[in-house]
C-alpha cells in the first residue's frame, strides 16, 4: 500500500492506494504542499534549433517532484518572407506550432514512454474530436484558433514577425494528457525533431521561413511539508511499484488513395492488448507541403458510407450512410458529438462541441469511432484493423487518408531503482 495526497475542492485528505503519487485535482490549497513553482529547462548544450535538427531537453534532478501533466513548451521565433526577409504578421494556421515538428517523444529513465509522429496532424485530429469550445478558448496562446473558423480568414497573429507561444504538452503527447499524477525519483527527456519545411504550418501567398530562436520545457515542481516528504521517502526506500497507465495514440497514414469509389484499407495488425479503444478517420486532398493551402482543413470527398473492423467485429454495428448534398450527415455529426462524452466518460453528450454542424462539415468532417467496449470480443492474440469506405464520386487525386488509433498503455515503475518496463 502507498499514499495518495488528494486535493479536491477546499478539502484535503490522505488515503491509501496502490499508486504512490500525489493526485493533483482541483484546488491546490493543501497543507501538505508548501509550494509549487514553474521551472524551465532548456535544450542540451550545443543543440541546434534549425530545420531537421533534433532538440533534446532533459531533467536530471531525480529529487524533484514533478507535475508533468501541467508542463508546457515555451516556443519563441520569427516568421519572415523568403524572398525579401520582411516580417509577416498573420500566416500561422490553427495549431501551427505543432506542425513545426516531425516527431515528439518522451523518455523516462531512458525508456521511451510515448512517441508521436507527424504531431501537427495527430494532435489536430485528437483535438478536433475531444476538445470543447470552452477549452479551445483558453488555448489561443498555444496557437489554437478558438472560433472554429478555419477557412483561412483568421490566423495566429505575430507582432512584427515575432511570436511567443506556450503549448501544453498535453496537446502534443497523450501521456501528458491522461497521466495526471506527479512523479519523483526519475530522469526525464523530451525529444523534438524539427520539421524540414514550414509549409504545413502556414497559409500564405508567398513562401515563408520560420526560425525558432528559443525553446524551453516548463514543468511545475511540487514541494511537500516534512510529514508528506517522509511518507514519499519511505515509498522510495521500499521500492514500491507505480502503475503508469495512460491513453496513447498512433497516427497511421495512407499517403495517396486510389481514385476509386470504394476502398478497403488494411491499416495494421496489433496484439489484442493494444487494440484501439477509439479511432478517428479523416481525408485530406492536395494540401500537404503547400503553403498556399490550409493544412488544418480536412475534406469530406462525398463520403457515403464507412465501416471499421477489428478482426471481424464491425463498428458501428449497423452500417452508416452519409449524403452531404441532401443534408443527410446527421449520423456523422452525432458520432462526433458522442465521441467526446465517451472519451471523457461524461453523462452529457452535446455540451459545448468545438464545431457546430456547419463548420464541422466545412473544415473537419472526421469520422469518430467508439470501440471502447470490447474487453471480451478478441479470442486471438492479434487484431487486424481494417476500414472500408465508399464515396459517391471517385476519390480525388492526391488524397491522403489518416487513422488515429487511440489505445491503452501501461508501464510499471520501481520507485527506488527506477526500473521501468512496458506491460501494455
DOKELUM-600667 format. One record per residue (C-alpha): residue number from 1; residue in three letters; x, y, z. Coordinates in Angstrom, 1 decimal, padded with zeros to 4 digits. Each point is the difference from the previous one (the first is absolute). Example, Ala and Ser with C-alpha at 12.3 -4.5 7.8 and 13.67 -1.06 7.14 Angstrom:
2
GUFI     i    aa        u        v        w
GUFI     1   ALA    012.3   -004.5    007.8
GUFI     2   SER    001.4    003.4   -000.7
This chain:
424
GUFI     i    aa        u        v        w
GUFI     1   UNK    000.0    000.0    000.0
GUFI     2   UNK    001.0    003.6   -000.6
GUFI     3   UNK   -001.4    003.5    000.6
GUFI     4   UNK   -001.8    002.3   -002.3
GUFI     5   UNK   -000.2    003.7    001.0
GUFI     6   UNK   -003.4    001.0   -001.5
GUFI     7   UNK   -001.0    003.6   -000.6
GUFI     8   UNK   -003.7    000.4   -000.7
GUFI     9   UNK   -001.8    003.3    000.4
GUFI    10   UNK    001.1    001.6    003.2
GUFI    11   UNK    000.4   -003.3    001.8
GUFI    12   UNK    003.2   -002.1    000.2
GUFI    13   UNK    000.4   -003.6    001.2
GUFI    14   UNK    002.5   -002.8    000.1
GUFI    15   UNK   -001.2   -003.3   -001.2
GUFI    16   UNK    001.7   -003.3   -000.7
GUFI    17   UNK    000.3   -001.2   -003.5
GUFI    18   UNK    002.3   -002.1   -002.2
GUFI    19   UNK    001.2    003.1   -001.8
GUFI    20   UNK    002.7    001.7    002.0
GUFI    21   UNK   -000.5    003.4   -001.6
GUFI    22   UNK   -001.6    003.3    000.8
GUFI    23   UNK   -003.3    000.5   -001.7
GUFI    24   UNK   -000.3    003.6   -001.2
GUFI    25   UNK   -003.7    000.7   -000.6
GUFI    26   UNK   -001.7    003.3    000.6
GUFI    27   UNK    001.1    002.4    002.7
GUFI    28   UNK    003.6   -000.1    001.0
GUFI    29   UNK   -000.5    001.6    003.5
GUFI    30   UNK    001.2   -003.1    001.9
GUFI    31   UNK    002.2    000.2    003.1
GUFI    32   UNK    002.1   -002.8   -001.3
GUFI    33   UNK    001.2    002.1   -003.0
GUFI    34   UNK    002.2    002.8    001.2
GUFI    35   UNK    000.6    001.5   -003.4
GUFI    36   UNK   -000.3   -000.6   -003.7
GUFI    37   UNK    002.3    001.7   -002.5
GUFI    38   UNK    000.5    000.0   -003.8
GUFI    39   UNK    003.5   -001.0   -000.9
GUFI    40   UNK    001.4    000.4   -003.6
GUFI    41   UNK    002.3   -002.5   -001.6
GUFI    42   UNK    001.9    000.8   -003.2
GUFI    43   UNK    001.5   -002.3   -002.7
GUFI    44   UNK    003.3   -001.8    000.5
GUFI    45   UNK    003.0    002.2   -000.7
GUFI    46   UNK    000.8    000.2   -003.6
GUFI    47   UNK   -003.5   -000.9   -001.2
GUFI    48   UNK   -001.1    001.6   -003.3
GUFI    49   UNK   -003.5    001.3   -000.5
GUFI    50   UNK    000.3    000.1   -003.8
GUFI    51   UNK   -002.1   -002.0   -002.5
GUFI    52   UNK    000.5   -003.7    000.2
GUFI    53   UNK    001.9    000.1    003.3
GUFI    54   UNK   -000.7   -002.1    003.1
GUFI    55   UNK   -000.7    002.0    003.1
GUFI    56   UNK    000.5   -001.8    003.4
GUFI    57   UNK   -001.0    001.4    003.3
GUFI    58   UNK    000.8   -001.9    003.2
GUFI    59   UNK   -000.9    000.1    003.7
GUFI    60   UNK    002.7   -001.7    002.0
GUFI    61   UNK   -001.1    001.1    003.5
GUFI    62   UNK   -001.5   -003.2    001.4
GUFI    63   UNK   -001.0    001.6    003.3
GUFI    64   UNK   -002.5    002.3   -001.7
GUFI    65   UNK   -003.7   -000.8    000.3
GUFI    66   UNK   -001.4    000.9   -003.4
GUFI    67   UNK   -003.5    000.5   -001.2
GUFI    68   UNK    000.7   -000.9   -003.7
GUFI    69   UNK   -003.6    000.2   -001.1
GUFI    70   UNK    000.1    003.8    000.7
GUFI    71   UNK    003.2    000.6   -001.9
GUFI    72   UNK    000.3    001.9   -003.2
GUFI    73   UNK    002.4    001.1   -002.7
GUFI    74   UNK    000.9    003.6   -000.3
GUFI    75   UNK    000.9    000.7   -003.7
GUFI    76   UNK    001.3    003.3   -001.3
GUFI    77   UNK    000.9    000.8   -003.6
GUFI    78   UNK   -000.5    002.1   -003.1
GUFI    79   UNK   -002.0   -000.3   -003.3
GUFI    80   UNK    001.4    001.7   -003.1
GUFI    81   UNK   -000.4   -000.1   -003.7
GUFI    82   UNK    002.6   -002.0   -001.8
GUFI    83   UNK    000.4    002.4   -003.0
GUFI    84   UNK    000.6    003.3    001.8
GUFI    85   UNK    000.3   -000.9    003.7
GUFI    86   UNK   -002.9    002.3    001.0
GUFI    87   UNK   -001.9   -000.9    003.2
GUFI    88   UNK   -003.4   -001.7   -000.2
GUFI    89   UNK   -002.8    000.8    002.5
GUFI    90   UNK   -002.7   -002.6   -000.9
GUFI    91   UNK    000.7   -003.3   -001.7
GUFI    92   UNK    000.3   -002.6    002.8
GUFI    93   UNK   -003.0   -002.4   -000.3
GUFI    94   UNK   -002.0   -001.6    002.8
GUFI    95   UNK    002.4   -002.3    002.1
GUFI    96   UNK    002.8    001.2   -002.2
GUFI    97   UNK    002.6   -000.4    002.6
GUFI    98   UNK   -000.5   -003.8    000.1
GUFI    99   UNK    000.8    000.0   -003.8
GUFI   100   UNK    003.5    001.3    000.7
GUFI   101   UNK    001.0   -003.5    001.2
GUFI   102   UNK    000.1   -003.4   -001.7
GUFI   103   UNK    000.3   -002.1    003.1
GUFI   104   UNK   -000.6    000.6    003.7
GUFI   105   UNK    001.1   -002.6    002.6
GUFI   106   UNK    000.3   -000.4    003.7
GUFI   107   UNK    002.3   -002.2    002.0
GUFI   108   UNK    000.1   -000.9    003.7
GUFI   109   UNK    003.2   -001.6    001.3
GUFI   110   UNK    001.1   -000.6   -003.6
GUFI   111   UNK   -003.2   -002.0   -000.8
GUFI   112   UNK   -002.1    001.4   -002.8
GUFI   113   UNK   -003.5    000.6    001.4
GUFI   114   UNK   -001.8    001.8   -002.7
GUFI   115   UNK    000.9    001.1   -003.6
GUFI   116   UNK   -002.2    001.8   -002.5
GUFI   117   UNK    000.9    000.3   -003.7
GUFI   118   UNK   -001.4    002.9   -002.0
GUFI   119   UNK   -001.2    001.7    003.1
GUFI   120   UNK   -001.7    002.8   -002.0
GUFI   121   UNK   -002.5   -002.3   -001.5
GUFI   122   UNK   -000.2   -002.4    003.0
GUFI   123   UNK   -000.6    002.7    002.6
GUFI   124   UNK   -002.5    001.8   -002.3
GUFI   125   UNK   -002.1   -003.1   -000.6
GUFI   126   UNK    000.0   -000.8    003.7
GUFI   127   UNK   -000.8    003.6    001.0
GUFI   128   UNK   -002.8    000.3   -002.5
GUFI   129   UNK   -001.6   -003.1    001.5
GUFI   130   UNK    000.4    000.5    003.7
GUFI   131   UNK    000.4    003.7    000.7
GUFI   132   UNK   -003.0    002.2    000.8
GUFI   133   UNK   -000.6    003.5   -001.2
GUFI   134   UNK    000.7    001.3    003.5
GUFI   135   UNK    003.3   -001.9    000.2
GUFI   136   UNK    001.2    001.4   -003.3
GUFI   137   UNK   -000.7    003.6    001.1
GUFI   138   UNK    002.8   -000.5    002.6
GUFI   139   UNK    002.4   -001.3   -002.6
GUFI   140   UNK    000.6    003.1   -002.1
GUFI   141   UNK    003.4    000.3    001.6
GUFI   142   UNK    000.7   -003.5   -001.3
GUFI   143   UNK   -000.8    001.0   -003.7
GUFI   144   UNK   -003.5   -001.3    000.0
GUFI   145   UNK   -002.7    002.1   -001.6
GUFI   146   UNK   -003.0    000.1    002.3
GUFI   147   UNK   -003.0    000.8   -002.2
GUFI   148   UNK    000.0   -003.1   -002.2
GUFI   149   UNK    000.6    002.1   -003.1
GUFI   150   UNK    002.8   -001.7   -001.9
GUFI   151   UNK   -000.7    001.3   -003.4
GUFI   152   UNK    003.2    002.1   -000.1
GUFI   153   UNK   -001.7    003.3    000.9
GUFI   154   UNK    001.5   -000.2    003.6
GUFI   155   UNK    003.6   -000.8    001.0
GUFI   156   UNK    002.1    000.1    003.1
GUFI   157   UNK    001.4    003.6    000.0
GUFI   158   UNK    003.6    000.8    000.5
GUFI   159   UNK    001.5    003.4    000.8
GUFI   160   UNK    002.5    001.2   -002.7
GUFI   161   UNK    000.5   -003.6   -000.9
GUFI   162   UNK    000.9   -001.1    003.6
GUFI   163   UNK   -002.0   -002.6    001.9
GUFI   164   UNK    000.0   -001.5    003.4
GUFI   165   UNK   -002.3   -003.0    000.9
GUFI   166   UNK   -000.4   -002.3    003.0
GUFI   167   UNK   -001.2   -003.4   -001.2
GUFI   168   UNK   -001.3   -002.4    002.7
GUFI   169   UNK    001.7   -003.4   -000.6
GUFI   170   UNK   -003.3   -001.6    000.5
GUFI   171   UNK   -000.9    001.2   -003.5
GUFI   172   UNK    003.0   -001.6   -001.6
GUFI   173   UNK    000.6   -003.3    002.0
GUFI   174   UNK   -002.9   -002.0    001.3
GUFI   175   UNK    002.0   -001.1    003.1
GUFI   176   UNK   -000.1    003.5    001.3
GUFI   177   UNK   -003.7    000.3   -000.7
GUFI   178   UNK   -001.1   -003.1    001.9
GUFI   179   UNK    002.6   -000.8    002.7
GUFI   180   UNK   -001.0    002.6    002.7
GUFI   181   UNK    002.2   -001.1    002.8
GUFI   182   UNK    003.4    001.4    001.0
GUFI   183   UNK    003.2   -001.9   -000.3
GUFI   184   UNK    003.2    000.1    002.1
GUFI   185   UNK    003.4   -001.8    000.1
GUFI   186   UNK    000.2   -000.3   -003.8
GUFI   187   UNK    001.8    001.6   -002.9
GUFI   188   UNK   -001.9    001.5   -002.9
GUFI   189   UNK    000.8    000.9   -003.6
GUFI   190   UNK   -002.1    001.7   -002.7
GUFI   191   UNK    001.1   -000.3   -003.6
GUFI   192   UNK   -001.3    002.0   -002.9
GUFI   193   UNK    001.0   -000.3   -003.6
GUFI   194   UNK   -000.3    003.3   -001.9
GUFI   195   UNK   -001.9   -000.2   -003.3
GUFI   196   UNK    002.0    000.4   -003.1
GUFI   197   UNK   -002.6    002.3   -001.5
GUFI   198   UNK   -002.4    002.6    001.5
GUFI   199   UNK   -002.5   -000.2   -002.8
GUFI   200   UNK   -002.5   -002.1    002.0
GUFI   201   UNK    000.0    002.6    002.9
GUFI   202   UNK   -001.1    003.0   -002.1
GUFI   203   UNK   -002.4    001.3   -002.6
GUFI   204   UNK    001.5    002.7   -002.1
GUFI   205   UNK    000.2    001.4   -003.6
GUFI   206   UNK    003.8   -000.1    000.2
GUFI   207   UNK    002.5   -002.4    001.4
GUFI   208   UNK    000.9    000.5    003.7
GUFI   209   UNK    002.8   -001.0    002.3
GUFI   210   UNK   -000.5   -000.6    003.7
GUFI   211   UNK    003.0    000.1    002.4
GUFI   212   UNK   -000.3   -001.3    003.5
GUFI   213   UNK    002.2    002.2    002.2
GUFI   214   UNK   -000.8   -001.4    003.4
GUFI   215   UNK   -001.7   -003.1    001.4
GUFI   216   UNK   -000.5   -001.0    003.7
GUFI   217   UNK   -001.7   -002.8    001.8
GUFI   218   UNK   -001.8    001.5    002.9
GUFI   219   UNK   -001.0   -002.4    002.8
GUFI   220   UNK   -001.9    000.6    003.2
GUFI   221   UNK    002.1   -001.2    003.0
GUFI   222   UNK   -001.8   -000.9    003.3
GUFI   223   UNK    001.5    000.4    003.4
GUFI   224   UNK   -001.5   -001.9    002.9
GUFI   225   UNK    000.0    000.5    003.8
GUFI   226   UNK    002.1   -002.2    002.2
GUFI   227   UNK   -002.7   -002.6    000.7
GUFI   228   UNK   -000.9   -000.5   -003.6
GUFI   229   UNK    003.6    000.0   -001.0
GUFI   230   UNK    000.8   -002.8    002.5
GUFI   231   UNK   -002.9   -002.1   -001.4
GUFI   232   UNK    001.4    000.3   -003.5
GUFI   233   UNK    003.5   -000.8    001.1
GUFI   234   UNK   -001.3   -003.1    001.6
GUFI   235   UNK   -001.7   -001.1   -003.2
GUFI   236   UNK    003.3    000.5   -001.9
GUFI   237   UNK    001.9   -001.9    002.7
GUFI   238   UNK   -002.4   -003.0   -000.3
GUFI   239   UNK    000.4    000.1   -003.9
GUFI   240   UNK   -003.8    000.1   -000.4
GUFI   241   UNK   -001.3   -000.6   -003.6
GUFI   242   UNK   -002.0    002.7   -001.7
GUFI   243   UNK   -002.4   -000.9   -002.8
GUFI   244   UNK    000.4    002.7   -002.6
GUFI   245   UNK   -003.2   -000.3   -002.0
GUFI   246   UNK   -001.0    002.4   -002.8
GUFI   247   UNK   -001.8    000.2   -003.3
GUFI   248   UNK    002.3    000.0   -003.0
GUFI   249   UNK   -000.6    000.6   -003.7
GUFI   250   UNK    001.7   -001.0   -003.3
GUFI   251   UNK   -000.5    001.8   -003.3
GUFI   252   UNK   -000.1   -002.2   -003.1
GUFI   253   UNK    000.2    001.6   -003.4
GUFI   254   UNK   -001.1   -001.2   -003.5
GUFI   255   UNK    002.1    002.5   -002.1
GUFI   256   UNK   -002.1   -000.2   -003.2
GUFI   257   UNK   -003.4   -001.7   -000.3
GUFI   258   UNK   -000.9   -001.5   -003.4
GUFI   259   UNK   -002.5    002.1   -002.0
GUFI   260   UNK   -002.9   -002.5    000.4
GUFI   261   UNK   -003.4    000.1    001.6
GUFI   262   UNK    000.6   -002.8    002.5
GUFI   263   UNK    003.1   -000.8    002.0
GUFI   264   UNK    000.9   -002.6    002.6
GUFI   265   UNK    003.0    001.0    002.1
GUFI   266   UNK    001.8   -002.7    002.2
GUFI   267   UNK    001.4    002.5    002.4
GUFI   268   UNK    002.2   -002.2    002.2
GUFI   269   UNK    000.1   -003.1    002.2
GUFI   270   UNK    000.6    000.4    003.7
GUFI   271   UNK   -000.2   -002.3    003.1
GUFI   272   UNK   -003.3   -000.2    001.8
GUFI   273   UNK    001.3    002.0    003.0
GUFI   274   UNK    000.7    003.0   -002.3
GUFI   275   UNK   -003.3   -000.2   -001.9
GUFI   276   UNK   -001.3    003.6   -000.4
GUFI   277   UNK   -002.7    001.3    002.3
GUFI   278   UNK   -000.8    002.9   -002.3
GUFI   279   UNK    000.8    000.7   -003.7
GUFI   280   UNK   -000.2    003.3   -002.0
GUFI   281   UNK    000.0   -000.1   -003.8
GUFI   282   UNK    000.6    003.0   -002.2
GUFI   283   UNK    000.8    000.8   -003.7
GUFI   284   UNK    002.0    003.0   -001.3
GUFI   285   UNK    000.3    000.9   -003.7
GUFI   286   UNK    003.1    001.7   -001.5
GUFI   287   UNK    000.9    002.1    003.1
GUFI   288   UNK    003.3   -001.5    001.2
GUFI   289   UNK    003.2    002.1   -000.4
GUFI   290   UNK   -001.9    002.8   -001.8
GUFI   291   UNK    000.3    003.3    001.8
GUFI   292   UNK   -002.9    001.5   -002.0
GUFI   293   UNK   -002.5   -002.5    001.5
GUFI   294   UNK   -001.2   -000.5    003.6
GUFI   295   UNK    001.3   -003.3    001.3
GUFI   296   UNK   -002.4    000.1    002.9
GUFI   297   UNK   -003.1   -000.6   -002.2
GUFI   298   UNK   -001.1   -003.6   -000.7
GUFI   299   UNK   -002.2   -001.0   -003.0
GUFI   300   UNK   -003.3   -001.9   -000.1
GUFI   301   UNK    000.5   -001.1   -003.7
GUFI   302   UNK   -003.6   -001.1   -000.3
GUFI   303   UNK    000.4   -002.8    002.5
GUFI   304   UNK   -003.2   -002.1   -000.1
GUFI   305   UNK    000.7   -003.0    002.4
GUFI   306   UNK    002.7   -001.3    002.3
GUFI   307   UNK    000.7   -003.0    002.3
GUFI   308   UNK    002.8   -000.8    002.4
GUFI   309   UNK    001.0   -003.6    000.6
GUFI   310   UNK    002.0   -001.4    002.9
GUFI   311   UNK    000.5   -003.5   -001.2
GUFI   312   UNK   -003.6   -000.8   -001.1
GUFI   313   UNK   -001.7    002.3    002.6
GUFI   314   UNK   -001.6    003.0   -001.8
GUFI   315   UNK   -000.2    003.5    001.4
GUFI   316   UNK   -002.6    001.4    000.2
GUFI   317   UNK   -002.0   -003.3   -000.1
GUFI   318   UNK   -002.5    001.5   -002.5
GUFI   319   UNK    001.1    001.4   -003.4
GUFI   320   UNK    000.1    003.8   -000.1
GUFI   321   UNK   -000.7    002.1   -003.1
GUFI   322   UNK    000.6    003.7   -000.7
GUFI   323   UNK   -001.2    002.3   -002.7
GUFI   324   UNK    001.3    003.5    000.3
GUFI   325   UNK   -001.8    001.4   -003.1
GUFI   326   UNK   -003.4   -000.8    001.6
GUFI   327   UNK    001.1    000.9    003.5
GUFI   328   UNK    000.0   -003.7    001.2
GUFI   329   UNK    003.0    000.3    002.2
GUFI   330   UNK   -001.7    000.0    003.4
GUFI   331   UNK    001.4   -003.5    000.8
GUFI   332   UNK    003.6    001.2   -000.7
GUFI   333   UNK   -000.4    003.0    002.2
GUFI   334   UNK   -001.7   -002.0    002.7
GUFI   335   UNK    003.0   -002.4    000.1
GUFI   336   UNK    002.2    003.0    000.5
GUFI   337   UNK   -002.1    001.3    002.8
GUFI   338   UNK   -000.3   -003.3    001.8
GUFI   339   UNK    003.8   -000.7   -000.3
GUFI   340   UNK    001.0    002.7    002.5
GUFI   341   UNK   -002.4   -001.1    002.7
GUFI   342   UNK    001.2   -003.6   -000.3
GUFI   343   UNK    003.6    001.1   -000.1
GUFI   344   UNK   -000.3    001.9    003.3
GUFI   345   UNK   -002.7   -002.3    001.4
GUFI   346   UNK   -002.5    002.9    000.2
GUFI   347   UNK   -003.7   -000.2    000.4
GUFI   348   UNK   -000.7    003.0   -002.2
GUFI   349   UNK    000.4   -000.6   -003.7
GUFI   350   UNK   -000.7    003.2   -001.7
GUFI   351   UNK    001.7    002.6    002.3
GUFI   352   UNK    002.3    002.6   -001.6
GUFI   353   UNK    001.2   -001.8   -003.2
GUFI   354   UNK    002.9    001.7   -001.7
GUFI   355   UNK   -001.8    000.1   -003.3
GUFI   356   UNK   -003.6    000.6   -000.9
GUFI   357   UNK   -001.3   -002.2   -002.8
GUFI   358   UNK    000.7    002.6   -002.7
GUFI   359   UNK    003.7    000.6    001.0
GUFI   360   UNK    000.4   -003.8    000.6
GUFI   361   UNK   -000.9   -000.8   -003.6
GUFI   362   UNK    001.9    003.0   -001.4
GUFI   363   UNK    003.3   -000.5    001.9
GUFI   364   UNK    000.1   -003.3    001.9
GUFI   365   UNK   -002.2   -002.8   -001.3
GUFI   366   UNK    001.8   -002.6    002.0
GUFI   367   UNK   -001.5   -003.4    000.8
GUFI   368   UNK    000.2   -000.9    003.7
GUFI   369   UNK   -000.4   -003.7    001.0
GUFI   370   UNK   -000.6   -001.0    003.6
GUFI   371   UNK    001.2   -003.6    000.4
GUFI   372   UNK    000.8    000.3    003.7
GUFI   373   UNK   -002.3   -002.8    001.1
GUFI   374   UNK    001.8   -003.1   -001.3
GUFI   375   UNK    001.6   -001.7    002.9
GUFI   376   UNK   -001.2   -003.5   -001.0
GUFI   377   UNK   -000.3    000.1   -003.7
GUFI   378   UNK    003.5   -001.1   -000.9
GUFI   379   UNK    000.8   -003.7    000.3
GUFI   380   UNK    003.3    000.2   -002.0
GUFI   381   UNK    003.3    001.6    000.9
GUFI   382   UNK    000.0    002.4   -002.9
GUFI   383   UNK   -002.5    002.5   -001.3
GUFI   384   UNK   -000.3    001.1   -003.6
GUFI   385   UNK   -001.2    003.5   -000.4
GUFI   386   UNK   -001.8    000.7   -003.3
GUFI   387   UNK   -002.2    002.8   -001.3
GUFI   388   UNK   -002.4   -000.2   -003.0
GUFI   389   UNK   -001.4    003.2   -001.4
GUFI   390   UNK   -001.8    001.1   -003.1
GUFI   391   UNK   -000.4    003.5   -001.6
GUFI   392   UNK   -002.7    001.2   -002.3
GUFI   393   UNK    002.6    001.2   -002.5
GUFI   394   UNK    003.5   -001.4   -000.7
GUFI   395   UNK    002.5    001.1    002.7
GUFI   396   UNK    001.9    003.0   -001.3
GUFI   397   UNK    003.6   -000.3   -001.0
GUFI   398   UNK    002.6    000.9    002.7
GUFI   399   UNK   -002.3   -001.0    002.9
GUFI   400   UNK    001.6   -001.2    003.2
GUFI   401   UNK   -001.8   -002.1    002.6
GUFI   402   UNK    000.8    000.1    003.7
GUFI   403   UNK   -001.0   -002.4    002.8
GUFI   404   UNK    000.7    001.1    003.6
GUFI   405   UNK   -000.1   -003.2    002.1
GUFI   406   UNK   -000.5    000.7    003.7
GUFI   407   UNK    000.9   -002.8    002.4
GUFI   408   UNK    000.9   -000.8    003.6
GUFI   409   UNK    003.7    000.0    001.2
GUFI   410   UNK    001.4   -001.2    003.3
GUFI   411   UNK    003.5    000.0    001.5
GUFI   412   UNK    001.3   -001.1    003.4
GUFI   413   UNK    002.5    002.3    001.7
GUFI   414   UNK    002.1   -001.0    003.1
GUFI   415   UNK    000.2    003.0    002.2
GUFI   416   UNK    003.5   -000.6    001.4
GUFI   417   UNK    001.9   -001.7   -002.8
GUFI   418   UNK   -001.7    001.9   -002.8
GUFI   419   UNK   -000.6   -003.3   -002.0
GUFI   420   UNK   -002.8    000.5   -002.4
GUFI   421   UNK   -001.6   -002.6   -002.3
GUFI   422   UNK   -002.9    000.0   -002.5
GUFI   423   UNK   -003.0   -002.1    000.9
GUFI   424   UNK   -002.3    001.1   -002.8
